[in-house]
Amino acid sequence: MGWHTSSLKRAFYQQFPKVDLHRHLEGSLRIETLLELAESHGIKTSSKTDFYSLVQVQENDPLTFSNFLSKFQPLRLFYRSPEVISRIAYEAIEDAAKDNVRYMELRFTPVALGRVEGFPLDEVMDWVAESTRRASKDFNIQTRLIASVNRHESPKLAEQVAQLTADRISKGFVGLDLAGNEAEFSAQPFAPIFKEAKENGLAITIHAGEWGGAENVREAIEELNADRIGHGVRVLENADVMALAQERRTPFEVCITSNYQTGAVSALLSHPLTRMMMADLIVTINTDDPSISKINLSNEYMIACDDLSLPHETLMETILTAANAAFLPPVERQNIIHLLRQELEKIV
Ligand SMILES: [Zn+2]
């Protein structure tokens, strides 16, 4: 399994300054915190090992979407108070900073965080935003927020979230994301919502070409005005869609271990990361759900280089590419690129 390896190698990739554009808060919860919360909130957990297997992909788990998604289910029980929601956001940012992530766009699904206790969506979003502001300052990392809505849920809810997100641009929200069951649910009903979101100043990222085929990538770019594509690994199945992505210079947010664990790619070693790069697509490397996948971004950089033969120089370029694809004004992107360059030059 590619995600276990020596601490020496790990340390090498740890030192890289990093950019993560695709990380879900709900997939970034510290397991130790969950165990602690379970005790204080009277949530029943079995043994520690059993609990880990409930919320993290195990080596003998089936590599399927349904298995991967099942890991999110028990986590929902934990979103019980503003304090808990604030804490998990704070810790997720601390963990990214410790992995030398310098810039991160953290996404979360307000509806999922608010559901168990029926918290108002605007309040949930404000708790995460406030915690993000504090953690980013405390741990010296720049963080922006993206709100996610699910294709398999009602467009009405999505519309509400889109509006609340646009209202919170001054609080660090920069984008709107379409996630959820891409194989069975069309993005079409969401097109007007994403159009309006863009008019309201939000950038757009769409999960596409992960559970569904290349056609979904086309739909995301042409009909939902996607500024970036979440995953999109299946774009390689269709030359016309590839040409479209090349022409529009649409960045792809690739998440290697996640693609392997969900079965989106058949084997880790056949992950199309480098093929996408060679096809002149704009590719970034991200985590998706570090806690569920038992990874961090150092891990993903390591897999890219050591398992998928990405040269270190190309990895460095990929980090700058990610900064350039950030949902930030050009001047801020340039500032980050400048800082990253300075740091990267010190790594041989
Ligand atoms: Zn994702």
Boltz pocket constraint, residues with backbone or C-beta under 6 A from the ligand:
constraints:
  - pocket:
      binder: B
      contacts: [[A, 22], [A, 24], [A, 179], [A, 207], [A, 230], [A, 288]]
      max_distance: 6.0
